Amino acid sequence: MAKYKTEDLIEIIIDRVKLEATVDLIGENGEVFDAKEGTRRLAKRQLRADLAPDSQLPDDTRLWAALTQKSGGVWGGCVYDADTIIGALNDSK
């Protein structure tokens, strides 16, 4: 199995008034950069083959994860976007 070792620096900003948050990669292996560069670097990384959902996840957890992902992810509003999900279901027919 391949070993993965990267020292990442992340920045978490939470606005409790607007109920908004960001989590950005702003450094890697001692180098510091802006969030835009962090997004670029993350996009270039290969996915880790050793990470996968547990095969014994309950169906309700799997469904919640799929709905959340289709709605834009947890930071995409923390609520389901019913129109987007219904559209995706209709498109898959």
N, C-alpha and C positions, 0 to 999 in steps of 0.2 A: 504494500500500500504506500502511495506517495505521501510524503510529509509536507504539510503546508505551514509555512511560517512567514507571516507578515506582521509587522508592528504598525497598526493603524491608529491614527489620531482622529477621533470623531468629535463633532460639535453638536450639541443638542440645545435647541432654543425652544422654550415653551412660553407662549403668550397666554396667560390665564384669563385675560380679559376677552380676547378675540377667540379663544379656544382653538388656537392654531399652533402647530409645532413643526419643526424641521429637524432632521437628523442627517448631517452631512459628513462625508469623509473630507478632512482638511489636512491630513498628513499621512505619510507612509515612510516607514523605515528611517525616521529622523528628518525627513524633508517636510516642510510645511508649505501648503498652497491654499488656494481659495476653493470654495465649494464647486464651482464650475469645473475646475481641473479635477477635483475629486470624482465628480460624476463621470467625466471622460475616462478616468482611470478605472473606475469600477466597471464601466461598460466593456473595457478591454480584457477584464479578468475572465478566465475560464471558470465555468461552474465546477464545483467540487463533486466528484463522482461518489464520494463517501457520505454525502448528505442526501437524505431522502425521507419522505414521510414514513412514520412507523406503520408497518403493514397491519397492525391491529387497532388503528384509530377507529373509534366508533363512527357510524354513519352520520350522526348529527354533527360531529366535529368536522368531518370531511366536507359536509354540505355547507357549514358555516364558513369554512376556509375558502371554498369555491365561490360562494356568494360574495364574500369580502374581497377576494382577488378580482372578480369580475367588476365589482363596484369601484375599483381604484385603490384597493388596499386599505389597511387599517388607518393610515394617515390621510387617506383620501376622503375623510369625512366621518369615519367610524360608524356609518349607517349604510344600509343597502340602498343602491340606486335601482329601484324596481324597474324603471323604464329601460335602463341599460341591460339589465338581466333578462327581462322579457324580450327585448330586441334580439339579444344573443341567442336565446332559446328558439325564437322564431326563425332566425337566420340559419340555425343548424338543421332545420327540417328538410 
